Amino acid sequence: MSSSSVGLSSSDLASLLGSSSSSSSNGIDLSSLLEAATGSSSGGIDVTAAVNAAVTAARAPEVQWQAQQATITSQETDLTTINSDTTTLESDLSTLDSAFSSLSATSSDASVATATVTGTVTGTHVVNVTQLASADAWYSSTSVTSSSTGLAAGSFTLQVGSGTATPITITSGESLTQLASAITNQNLGVTANVISDASGSRLSIVSNNSGSANNITIEDTSPQLTQASDGSWNSASVADSTGFSTTGSFSLQVGSGTAAAISVTSGESLSAVANSINGQSLGVAASVVSDGNGYSHLSIVNNSDASAVTITNTSPQFTESATPGQNAELTVDGVPISFASNTVTGVVSGMTINLNSANLYENVTLSATADTTAVTSAINQFVTDYNTVIGAVNNEYTYDSSSSTAQPLAGDSTLGLLQNVLLGAGGYSASNNGGISTLGSLGITMNDDGTLTVDSTTLNNAVQNSSSAVQQFFEGTSLNGFSSSLNTQLQSMTDSSIGAFTVDLSSLQSNYNDLQDNVTNFEDNYITPLQTSLTAEYNSAEIALQNINTMKQQIDAELGYNTSSSGN
């Protein structure tokens, strides 16, 4: 008689674990899970797989909540985009109103005068330009070899208009380039440059501002020596206590000899200069001659032949340009105007007149009119942005029959409200408005899908030939026209505090947060405890299975069953 084997079913395991054969204490069908985890002949339980299978099944409510959150996110994204596009459309209406206040200026001869308009007053003005404004300019009378040639010491004063005369000191060896930079950097109201041509280089000094009030005055302040009838050379008298007032130089030549450079520094006494000259053995005698009352002058005499001495001032000598700085001269509507600049402001309110040339024999007409280009551009931009918004609304109402899915905002009441506002705008009508009563009279028609189309020819004709009626249509008699009407409705939707978009987005966010709370609470209060409980139970079941193998071997031994024999 052969011995029989003894085996335990999953229900037996459940009984060993202290659970019923149909379900565990936590509501999970333990028998079925053990069957799935162990199989009919499994030697153990895959605890991780069994627990994950149970937890996944238990998370079914979370999956639904998260799907709802994904839908809300899509709704928020689309609604935010449409809100932004609607705000842009609202801004277009403000831009359109501003365009009606914008003016442009035209000129009958732009080569003589043009104008720009900054105000809001239209009108026509007649301008006659007889003289352009110019800036004063001076240049050094004698050229030097190049811009880098060293200059002799010297000085001069430079004065702009009625300003203070500023001393300009030239040090021995300083170049024209260095001198020009030093003058410009003092911010005296002039710009100095080096001008070079075939004859060499000269210094140019130009006033930064045109007009006679900004003319330049240059005076040489180096010692000036004049020759007396007796052949002696004498400087101007200076106070004995102060000496020479400025730095400068002059050259002294006896006969055909080499000219010697005599330098004088500011504050240097007459006797010091005389001693310096006498110490050079030039063949002359220098002395200080008192004029009385505390003043003296420097006197230079040739030792043998007074007439053989030549003294030359070495400071730069300047010449004013042939045309000194002058004001612009013109008449505006017959009124004579003198202006320091060729950009004439303040003469006509809100208009700047730009003078380009003078023509005594031509009257130029400058007209300030509504800027029709700005108005047309603003209307076209409004239509473009309107179509963007209505296109986004239309897209939300499309339905994909192949997948049986609708767009995120298909059932959103705010979207329906916006659609009504936009479609209603197409029916706006203004009475007694000179033939411009509807969008259609401007060449703007509404298509079957709610989008707008512009007939550019009709629109341009209306704006150019009936500008006041067009403005009246959009602005109304007291800001109650098309723009104001539509703007009020759009603001009720885009207002950041109480607008329909704001309220709708806030509600969606609140619903999203509630669903997130559900997910978090479900995880914390049900899934985490369930995972802990199941892991413990399945670990116990695994231990029980290991014990069963041992029990089975003991029973087989007691019944005389020998697994190694096929015996009788």
Backbone torsions as a table, in degrees:
resi	resn	phi	psi	omega
1	MET	NA	125.7	-177.1
2	SER	-83.9	148.2	179.4
3	SER	-80.5	151.1	178.9
4	SER	-103.6	149.1	178.6
5	SER	-84.8	157.0	179.6
6	VAL	-116.8	127.4	179.6
7	GLY	-130.7	161.3	179.8
8	LEU	-121.4	135.1	178.6
9	SER	-84.5	174.6	178.1
10	SER	-63.6	-30.7	178.1
11	SER	-67.7	-34.2	175.5
12	ASP	-64.1	-41.3	179.1
13	LEU	-62.2	-41.2	179.6
14	ALA	-62.2	-38.8	179.1
15	SER	-65.2	-40.7	178.7
16	LEU	-62.3	-31.6	-179.3
17	LEU	-84.0	0.1	178.7
18	GLY	82.9	23.7	-180.0
19	SER	-120.9	159.8	176.9
20	SER	-73.3	165.2	-179.2
21	SER	-73.3	-14.2	-176.5
22	SER	-100.5	-33.8	-177.6
23	SER	-158.7	157.5	176.6
24	SER	-88.9	174.3	-177.6
25	SER	-64.2	-21.5	-177.8
26	ASN	-95.9	10.0	175.3
27	GLY	90.4	0.0	178.7
28	ILE	-90.0	136.7	178.5
29	ASP	-73.0	89.7	-175.2
30	LEU	-64.1	-38.4	-178.2
31	SER	-60.8	-46.5	-179.0
32	SER	-65.1	-41.5	-179.7
33	LEU	-64.8	-39.4	178.2
34	LEU	-66.2	-37.9	178.6
35	GLU	-62.0	-42.8	-179.1
36	ALA	-70.0	-35.3	-175.5
37	ALA	-79.6	-30.8	-173.4
38	THR	-103.8	-32.2	-173.4
39	GLY	75.6	171.5	-175.3
40	SER	-70.3	-22.9	-177.3
41	SER	-130.8	20.3	-177.7
42	SER	-67.2	144.9	177.2
43	GLY	-90.1	-0.3	-178.0
44	GLY	-173.4	179.5	-177.0
45	ILE	-111.8	135.5	170.0
46	ASP	-84.2	92.5	-172.3
47	VAL	-60.4	-45.2	-177.6
48	THR	-60.9	-45.4	-179.8
49	ALA	-64.3	-40.1	-178.6
50	ALA	-66.7	-41.7	-179.6
51	VAL	-68.2	-43.9	-179.9
52	ASN	-61.1	-39.4	179.1
53	ALA	-63.6	-41.3	-180.0
54	ALA	-68.5	-42.2	-178.2
55	VAL	-67.1	-40.8	178.2
56	THR	-59.7	-43.1	178.7
57	ALA	-64.5	-37.2	-177.7
58	ALA	-72.9	-21.0	-177.2
59	ARG	-83.8	8.8	-178.4
60	ALA	-51.4	-44.0	178.1
61	PRO	-62.3	-36.2	179.6
62	GLU	-62.9	-40.8	-179.6
63	VAL	-58.3	-41.2	179.1
64	GLN	-65.9	-43.8	180.0
65	TRP	-63.2	-42.4	-179.4
66	GLN	-67.5	-33.4	175.1
67	ALA	-64.9	-39.2	177.0
68	GLN	-65.3	-37.4	177.6
69	GLN	-64.2	-40.8	178.6
70	ALA	-61.9	-39.5	177.5
71	THR	-63.6	-43.8	179.6
72	ILE	-62.0	-41.7	178.8
73	THR	-59.6	-42.3	177.4
74	SER	-63.8	-40.8	178.5
75	GLN	-63.3	-43.7	-180.0
76	GLU	-63.0	-42.3	-179.2
77	THR	-61.1	-49.9	-178.3
78	ASP	-66.2	-40.8	-178.1
79	LEU	-67.0	-38.1	178.3
80	THR	-64.4	-41.5	179.0
81	THR	-63.8	-45.1	-179.5
82	ILE	-66.6	-37.0	176.7
83	ASN	-60.9	-45.0	179.7
84	SER	-63.2	-43.6	179.8
85	ASP	-64.8	-36.4	179.0
86	THR	-68.8	-37.4	176.6
87	THR	-63.5	-38.5	176.5
88	THR	-62.7	-42.4	178.3
89	LEU	-62.2	-40.8	177.8
90	GLU	-61.7	-41.5	178.5
91	SER	-64.6	-33.8	178.7
92	ASP	-59.6	-36.0	-179.5
93	LEU	-66.2	-37.1	176.6
94	SER	-67.5	-41.2	178.0
95	THR	-62.1	-38.7	179.3
96	LEU	-63.7	-43.1	177.9
97	ASP	-61.8	-40.0	179.4
98	SER	-66.4	-33.3	-178.0
99	ALA	-63.2	-32.6	179.6
100	PHE	-68.4	-22.5	178.5
101	SER	-89.7	-7.0	-177.7
102	SER	-82.4	134.8	179.5
103	LEU	-116.0	154.8	172.9
104	SER	-127.9	154.6	-177.3
105	ALA	-116.1	140.5	176.6
106	THR	-121.5	155.7	-179.0
107	SER	-129.6	140.4	177.3
108	SER	-74.4	-18.3	176.5
109	ASP	-154.0	95.1	-176.6
110	ALA	-67.8	-18.1	179.4
111	SER	-71.0	-21.0	178.5
112	VAL	-98.5	-49.2	-177.7
113	ALA	-156.7	144.0	172.9
114	THR	-129.8	177.7	-179.9
115	ALA	-148.1	153.8	169.9
116	THR	-124.2	148.9	-174.5
117	VAL	-117.4	128.5	177.0
118	THR	-115.0	-10.5	-178.5
119	GLY	-100.5	-163.2	-177.4
120	THR	-122.5	9.4	-176.6
121	VAL	-95.3	118.2	177.5
122	THR	-81.9	163.8	178.2
123	GLY	157.2	170.1	-179.1
124	THR	-123.6	136.5	-177.7
125	HIS	-134.3	143.0	-178.8
126	VAL	-105.1	126.9	-175.7
127	VAL	-121.5	135.3	173.5
128	ASN	-125.0	121.6	-175.4
129	VAL	-105.9	117.3	-179.8
130	THR	-103.4	-19.2	-178.4
131	GLN	-158.8	134.5	175.9
132	LEU	-87.1	151.4	174.0
133	ALA	-73.6	145.2	177.8
134	SER	-140.1	161.1	179.9
135	ALA	-100.5	143.7	179.5
136	ASP	-70.9	148.8	180.0
137	ALA	-145.5	143.1	176.1
138	TRP	-128.0	156.5	176.6
139	TYR	-144.9	152.0	179.6
140	SER	-69.3	133.5	-171.5
141	SER	-70.3	-32.3	-177.2
142	THR	-112.2	132.4	-179.9
143	SER	-88.1	158.4	173.6
144	VAL	-115.3	172.0	-172.3
145	THR	-57.0	-48.7	-178.4
146	SER	-152.5	175.4	-178.7
147	SER	-66.7	-17.7	-178.9
148	SER	-100.1	-0.2	-179.9
149	THR	-64.1	133.5	179.6
150	GLY	-70.2	138.2	-178.8
151	LEU	-98.8	160.6	173.2
152	ALA	-79.1	157.0	178.7
153	ALA	-63.4	145.9	-179.9
154	GLY	-176.3	-177.7	179.1
155	SER	-160.5	157.0	173.1
156	PHE	-157.5	164.9	176.3
157	THR	-108.0	147.7	-178.7
158	LEU	-127.5	125.9	-178.3
159	GLN	-131.1	135.0	177.8
160	VAL	-109.3	119.8	-179.6
161	GLY	59.2	-130.7	179.7
162	SER	-97.5	15.4	-179.9
163	GLY	-71.6	179.8	-179.4
164	THR	-75.9	136.4	176.6
165	ALA	-69.8	127.9	-177.6
166	THR	-107.7	126.8	178.1
167	PRO	-72.6	133.3	175.6
168	ILE	-112.8	117.3	-177.0
169	THR	-104.9	132.8	177.2
170	ILE	-108.6	123.0	177.4
171	THR	-89.3	149.9	-179.0
172	SER	-59.3	128.6	179.1
173	GLY	93.4	-9.0	179.1
174	GLU	-67.9	139.4	-177.9
175	SER	-90.5	165.9	176.4
176	LEU	-60.9	-39.9	179.6
177	THR	-61.1	-44.9	179.1
178	GLN	-65.6	-40.3	179.7
179	LEU	-65.5	-42.8	179.0
180	ALA	-60.3	-44.6	179.1
181	SER	-63.1	-41.7	-179.0
182	ALA	-63.8	-39.2	179.9
183	ILE	-68.3	-48.4	-178.3
184	THR	-60.8	-40.9	-175.8
185	ASN	-69.7	-10.5	177.9
186	GLN	-82.4	-4.3	176.8
187	ASN	52.9	51.8	-178.6
188	LEU	-90.2	-1.5	-175.7
189	GLY	95.8	15.0	178.5
190	VAL	-133.5	162.4	173.7
191	THR	-125.9	126.8	-179.6
192	ALA	-106.8	137.9	178.7
193	ASN	-140.4	163.9	175.4
194	VAL	-101.7	126.4	178.0
195	ILE	-111.4	125.9	-177.5
196	SER	-119.6	141.7	174.2
197	ASP	-144.8	-163.4	-175.7
198	ALA	-64.4	-23.7	-178.1
199	SER	-88.9	-9.4	-179.9
200	GLY	132.4	-151.0	-176.0
201	SER	-123.1	143.5	178.5
202	ARG	-135.0	160.5	178.5
203	LEU	-93.9	132.1	177.6
204	SER	-115.2	134.2	178.4
205	ILE	-127.1	118.8	-175.2
206	VAL	-121.8	136.9	176.5
207	SER	-66.5	139.3	-179.7
208	ASN	-72.1	-18.5	-177.0
209	ASN	-126.7	141.1	178.7
210	SER	-78.1	171.6	178.7
211	GLY	101.3	147.4	-176.6
212	SER	-64.9	-25.8	-179.5
213	ALA	-69.0	-13.2	-179.1
214	ASN	-110.4	20.8	179.4
215	ASN	-67.5	154.9	-175.2
216	ILE	-100.0	142.2	171.3
217	THR	-122.1	125.6	179.0
218	ILE	-121.4	128.3	178.6
219	GLU	-127.9	134.7	178.3
220	ASP	-76.9	125.2	-179.0
221	THR	-112.2	7.6	174.4
222	SER	-69.3	158.6	-179.5
223	PRO	-56.6	125.9	178.9
224	GLN	-102.3	118.6	179.3
225	LEU	-110.5	132.1	178.8
226	THR	-117.1	151.1	-176.7
227	GLN	-92.8	128.3	178.5
228	ALA	-84.0	171.5	-178.7
229	SER	-62.8	-25.9	179.4
230	ASP	-85.1	5.0	178.3
231	GLY	91.8	-10.1	179.5
232	SER	-76.7	155.9	177.8
233	TRP	-110.7	133.7	-174.8
234	ASN	-133.1	137.3	176.2
235	SER	-84.2	169.4	172.9
236	ALA	-67.8	156.8	-179.2
237	SER	-74.5	140.1	176.2
238	VAL	-131.0	161.2	179.8
239	ALA	-68.4	135.6	-179.4
240	ASP	-59.2	-30.8	-174.1
241	SER	-80.9	-17.9	-174.8
242	THR	-112.4	-28.7	-177.3
243	GLY	72.9	-158.0	-178.8
244	PHE	-67.3	139.1	-175.5
245	SER	-85.3	-20.6	-177.0
246	THR	-136.2	168.1	176.0
247	THR	-90.2	139.3	178.4
248	GLY	-170.3	-169.6	179.8
249	SER	-158.2	162.3	173.5
250	PHE	-150.4	159.1	179.4
251	SER	-104.2	144.8	-177.8
252	LEU	-126.0	122.2	-177.9
253	GLN	-128.9	132.8	177.6
254	VAL	-107.7	117.7	-179.1
255	GLY	60.6	-131.6	179.3
256	SER	-99.0	15.5	-179.8
257	GLY	-72.2	-179.7	-179.2
258	THR	-76.5	135.7	179.1
259	ALA	-71.2	133.4	178.4
260	ALA	-103.9	139.3	179.5
261	ALA	-87.2	123.8	178.1
262	ILE	-108.5	118.0	-177.5
263	SER	-103.3	141.4	178.1
264	VAL	-126.2	133.0	178.3
265	THR	-106.6	154.0	-178.9
266	SER	-60.0	128.8	179.4
267	GLY	89.6	-6.9	-179.0
268	GLU	-70.5	137.7	-176.9
269	SER	-76.8	157.7	178.3
270	LEU	-61.9	-39.1	-178.7
271	SER	-66.6	-35.2	179.2
272	ALA	-65.8	-40.8	178.4
273	VAL	-66.5	-42.0	179.1
274	ALA	-60.7	-45.6	179.5
275	ASN	-60.7	-40.3	-179.7
276	SER	-63.0	-42.0	179.8
277	ILE	-66.5	-46.7	-178.8
278	ASN	-64.0	-30.8	-178.7
279	GLY	-73.0	-10.7	-177.8
280	GLN	-92.4	-2.1	177.3
281	SER	52.0	54.3	-176.8
282	LEU	-91.5	-3.7	-178.4
283	GLY	90.6	17.8	177.8
284	VAL	-130.9	162.8	176.0
285	ALA	-119.2	124.5	178.7
286	ALA	-107.8	138.6	-179.2
287	SER	-147.1	165.5	177.8
288	VAL	-106.2	124.3	-179.3
289	VAL	-110.1	122.3	-179.8
290	SER	-77.2	135.2	176.7
291	ASP	-98.2	-3.8	-176.5
292	GLY	88.0	162.9	178.5
293	ASN	58.4	29.2	174.9
294	GLY	83.4	13.1	179.4
295	TYR	-121.1	146.7	179.6
296	SER	-144.1	167.9	174.6
297	HIS	-137.4	157.7	179.0
298	LEU	-86.1	133.6	179.4
299	SER	-124.9	134.3	-179.5
300	ILE	-125.9	125.2	-177.1
301	VAL	-129.6	139.3	176.2
302	ASN	-72.4	139.2	-175.7
303	ASN	-67.8	-28.9	-176.0
304	SER	-120.3	-40.4	-176.7
305	ASP	-136.6	103.2	-174.8
306	ALA	-60.1	-32.4	-175.5
307	SER	-75.1	-8.9	-175.7
308	ALA	-86.0	1.3	-178.0
309	VAL	-95.1	132.4	175.2
310	THR	-123.0	124.4	178.0
311	ILE	-118.7	128.9	-177.2
312	THR	-127.0	133.6	176.3
313	ASN	-71.3	127.5	-177.7
314	THR	-100.8	-1.1	174.1
315	SER	-69.9	149.0	-179.7
316	PRO	-59.0	136.4	175.1
317	GLN	-101.7	134.0	-174.5
318	PHE	-113.2	147.9	177.6
319	THR	-123.2	135.0	178.1
320	GLU	-78.3	146.6	179.8
321	SER	-60.5	160.3	-175.3
322	ALA	-60.2	-31.0	179.6
323	THR	-117.6	102.5	178.2
324	PRO	-63.1	168.4	177.6
325	GLY	-58.9	139.4	-177.5
326	GLN	-143.6	161.1	177.3
327	ASN	-82.3	156.2	170.0
328	ALA	-73.6	140.4	178.0
329	GLU	-121.4	126.5	-178.0
330	LEU	-156.6	169.1	169.8
331	THR	-121.9	142.6	175.7
332	VAL	-123.0	114.4	-175.5
333	ASP	53.8	37.8	176.8
334	GLY	86.9	-8.1	-178.3
335	VAL	-90.5	123.6	179.7
336	PRO	-69.1	134.3	-177.9
337	ILE	-129.0	132.6	171.7
338	SER	-116.8	124.2	-174.4
339	PHE	-136.3	139.6	-175.0
340	ALA	-71.8	-17.5	-175.7
341	SER	-123.4	160.0	174.2
342	ASN	-84.2	-1.4	171.1
343	THR	-105.9	102.1	-170.5
344	VAL	-95.2	116.1	-179.6
345	THR	-121.2	155.1	174.4
346	GLY	83.1	-9.3	-179.8
347	VAL	-77.6	-47.2	175.1
348	VAL	-112.7	125.4	-176.6
349	SER	-57.0	125.9	176.8
350	GLY	76.5	4.8	-178.0
351	MET	-127.2	134.8	172.5
352	THR	-107.4	125.2	-178.7
353	ILE	-100.6	126.3	-179.4
354	ASN	-106.6	116.6	-178.3
355	LEU	-90.8	128.2	-176.8
356	ASN	-112.9	-27.0	176.9
357	SER	-162.2	165.9	179.6
358	ALA	-105.8	136.4	176.9
359	ASN	-150.3	98.2	-176.1
360	LEU	-58.4	-27.8	-170.8
361	TYR	-98.1	9.8	-178.3
362	GLU	-128.9	129.4	171.3
363	ASN	-96.4	126.1	-178.2
364	VAL	-104.2	131.3	179.8
365	THR	-96.9	122.4	176.9
366	LEU	-110.4	125.0	-177.0
367	SER	-121.7	133.1	175.0
368	ALA	-105.6	115.7	-177.9
369	THR	-132.4	168.8	177.9
370	ALA	-59.6	140.6	-178.6
371	ASP	-82.7	90.5	-176.7
372	THR	-65.2	-29.6	178.5
373	THR	-64.4	-41.8	179.3
374	ALA	-65.3	-39.5	179.9
375	VAL	-65.5	-48.4	-179.6
376	THR	-60.3	-43.1	179.3
377	SER	-62.2	-41.6	-179.2
378	ALA	-66.2	-38.8	178.5
379	ILE	-65.9	-44.2	179.4
380	ASN	-62.9	-37.7	178.4
381	GLN	-66.0	-38.9	177.0
382	PHE	-59.7	-45.9	-179.4
383	VAL	-62.1	-42.5	179.5
384	THR	-59.9	-47.2	-177.7
385	ASP	-73.6	-30.8	174.3
386	TYR	-60.8	-46.4	-179.2
387	ASN	-64.5	-31.8	176.5
388	THR	-63.0	-44.4	-178.1
389	VAL	-69.4	-49.4	-177.9
390	ILE	-65.4	-31.6	176.1
391	GLY	-64.9	-40.0	177.6
392	ALA	-66.4	-38.2	177.6
393	VAL	-64.0	-47.6	179.8
394	ASN	-57.8	-40.2	-178.4
395	ASN	-61.8	-33.9	-179.4
396	GLU	-69.5	-18.1	-179.4
397	TYR	-98.5	7.8	176.0
398	THR	-80.3	151.0	-178.0
399	TYR	-129.2	129.5	179.4
400	ASP	-90.4	100.4	-176.7
401	SER	-69.2	-26.9	-178.4
402	SER	-68.6	-33.9	179.2
403	SER	-109.0	0.3	179.7
404	SER	54.6	44.1	-179.6
405	THR	-124.4	145.3	176.0
406	ALA	-105.5	166.3	177.7
407	GLN	-75.0	160.1	-173.7
408	PRO	-56.0	-36.4	-173.8
409	LEU	-103.5	17.9	-176.0
410	ALA	-55.7	-34.9	-177.5
411	GLY	-107.0	15.4	-175.7
412	ASP	-81.9	125.5	-176.7
413	SER	-67.7	-31.6	179.2
414	THR	-64.2	-37.7	178.6
415	LEU	-63.9	-40.6	178.1
416	GLY	-63.9	-37.5	177.8
417	LEU	-63.7	-44.2	179.0
418	LEU	-62.8	-41.3	179.4
419	GLN	-60.7	-41.3	178.9
420	ASN	-63.9	-39.7	179.5
421	VAL	-63.2	-46.6	-176.7
422	LEU	-66.6	-45.4	-179.6
423	LEU	-67.7	-32.5	178.7
424	GLY	-67.6	-28.7	179.9
425	ALA	-62.0	-32.0	-179.8
426	GLY	-65.9	-20.1	-178.8
427	GLY	-98.4	8.2	-178.7
428	TYR	-64.1	140.3	-179.8
429	SER	-139.6	136.0	177.0
430	ALA	-112.5	134.5	-177.4
431	SER	-95.3	151.1	175.5
432	ASN	52.3	55.1	-174.4
433	ASN	-127.9	39.6	172.3
434	GLY	60.8	35.7	177.1
435	GLY	87.3	-8.9	176.4
436	ILE	-106.0	88.3	-174.7
437	SER	-115.7	-21.2	-178.8
438	THR	-137.1	169.1	174.3
439	LEU	-60.3	-33.3	-179.8
440	GLY	-61.6	-34.1	179.7
441	SER	-71.6	-12.3	173.7
442	LEU	-95.8	1.5	-177.6
443	GLY	86.3	17.0	-179.3
444	ILE	-109.5	114.1	-178.3
445	THR	-115.9	152.1	180.0
446	MET	-99.1	131.5	179.0
447	ASN	-85.1	173.7	-177.5
448	ASP	-61.6	-29.8	-179.0
449	ASP	-89.1	6.8	177.7
450	GLY	91.7	-10.6	178.8
451	THR	-74.8	162.3	-178.3
452	LEU	-109.4	147.0	175.6
453	THR	-125.6	137.8	-177.0
454	VAL	-108.0	128.6	169.0
455	ASP	-90.5	103.2	-172.3
456	SER	-60.7	-37.0	-179.0
457	THR	-63.6	-46.8	179.8
458	THR	-64.1	-42.8	-179.3
459	LEU	-63.4	-47.0	-178.5
460	ASN	-62.2	-41.5	179.1
461	ASN	-63.1	-41.6	-179.1
462	ALA	-65.0	-44.1	-177.2
463	VAL	-68.1	-40.0	-176.5
464	GLN	-78.5	-35.5	-174.2
465	ASN	-101.6	-17.6	-179.1
466	SER	-135.8	47.3	-173.1
467	SER	-59.9	-40.0	-179.1
468	SER	-67.2	-36.9	177.9
469	ALA	-68.3	-38.2	177.1
470	VAL	-63.3	-44.4	178.3
471	GLN	-62.2	-40.7	179.5
472	GLN	-63.5	-38.2	179.4
473	PHE	-61.2	-45.5	-176.5
474	PHE	-79.3	-38.2	-173.9
475	GLU	-96.7	-28.3	-177.8
476	GLY	78.0	178.6	-178.7
477	THR	-75.9	-28.1	179.8
478	SER	-144.7	55.9	-179.4
479	LEU	55.3	43.5	178.8
480	ASN	-125.8	23.3	-179.5
481	GLY	-82.9	-162.7	-177.1
482	PHE	-56.2	-48.0	-176.7
483	SER	-60.7	-47.6	-177.9
484	SER	-64.9	-42.2	-179.0
485	SER	-61.2	-49.9	-179.2
486	LEU	-69.6	-37.6	-178.8
487	ASN	-62.1	-40.1	178.9
488	THR	-61.1	-42.8	-179.6
489	GLN	-68.3	-39.6	179.8
490	LEU	-68.3	-37.2	178.5
491	GLN	-62.9	-32.4	178.4
492	SER	-65.7	-15.6	179.4
493	MET	-101.7	-33.9	-173.3
494	THR	-97.8	-8.1	-178.9
495	ASP	-51.8	129.4	-173.6
496	SER	-70.0	-11.9	-179.1
497	SER	-104.0	-50.5	-173.0
498	ILE	-125.2	7.6	-179.5
499	GLY	-63.1	154.2	-178.1
500	ALA	-59.6	-39.0	177.8
501	PHE	-63.3	-43.5	-178.9
502	THR	-61.6	-45.5	-179.6
503	VAL	-64.2	-43.8	-178.8
504	ASP	-63.2	-45.8	-180.0
505	LEU	-64.9	-36.8	177.9
506	SER	-64.3	-41.3	179.1
507	SER	-64.7	-42.8	178.6
508	LEU	-62.6	-41.6	179.5
509	GLN	-64.8	-38.1	178.3
510	SER	-63.8	-43.5	178.2
511	ASN	-63.3	-40.2	178.5
512	TYR	-60.9	-45.0	-179.4
513	ASN	-64.8	-37.7	177.8
514	ASP	-62.5	-43.0	178.6
515	LEU	-64.6	-37.8	178.4
516	GLN	-65.2	-37.6	176.0
517	ASP	-62.1	-40.6	178.0
518	ASN	-60.2	-44.7	-179.0
519	VAL	-63.5	-46.6	-178.2
520	THR	-63.0	-46.7	-179.1
521	ASN	-64.9	-40.3	-179.4
522	PHE	-64.2	-41.0	178.4
523	GLU	-64.5	-45.9	-175.2
524	ASP	-70.9	-40.8	-170.2
525	ASN	-98.1	-15.7	-178.8
526	TYR	-126.2	-53.9	-173.3
527	ILE	-66.3	-47.9	-178.1
528	THR	-61.4	-48.3	176.5
529	PRO	-61.2	-38.9	-180.0
530	LEU	-62.8	-43.7	-179.4
531	GLN	-62.4	-41.1	179.0
532	THR	-64.4	-44.1	-178.2
533	SER	-65.3	-46.7	-178.5
534	LEU	-64.8	-40.4	179.2
535	THR	-59.5	-42.2	178.6
536	ALA	-64.3	-44.7	-177.7
537	GLU	-64.1	-45.2	-178.0
538	TYR	-70.1	-31.9	173.8
539	ASN	-64.0	-39.5	177.1
540	SER	-64.6	-40.5	179.3
541	ALA	-63.0	-39.0	179.4
542	GLU	-63.3	-41.7	177.4
543	ILE	-63.8	-40.3	180.0
544	ALA	-62.8	-40.9	179.1
545	LEU	-60.7	-40.4	178.4
546	GLN	-63.7	-37.8	178.7
547	ASN	-68.6	-34.3	-179.8
548	ILE	-61.3	-40.2	179.0
549	ASN	-58.2	-41.1	179.2
550	THR	-66.1	-43.1	179.9
551	MET	-62.4	-40.6	-179.0
552	LYS	-61.3	-42.0	179.5
553	GLN	-63.1	-38.5	179.5
554	GLN	-65.8	-42.3	-179.9
555	ILE	-65.5	-43.0	179.2
556	ASP	-59.8	-38.3	-179.7
557	ALA	-67.1	-40.4	-179.6
558	GLU	-66.5	-32.6	-179.4
559	LEU	-86.4	-1.3	177.8
560	GLY	79.2	18.4	179.3
561	TYR	-81.1	125.3	-178.9
562	ASN	-112.8	110.6	-176.6
563	THR	-66.7	-14.1	-177.3
564	SER	-96.3	-1.2	-174.9
565	SER	-124.9	150.2	174.4
566	SER	-100.5	10.8	-166.1
567	GLY	-49.1	179.1	-179.9
568	ASN	-103.5	NA	NA
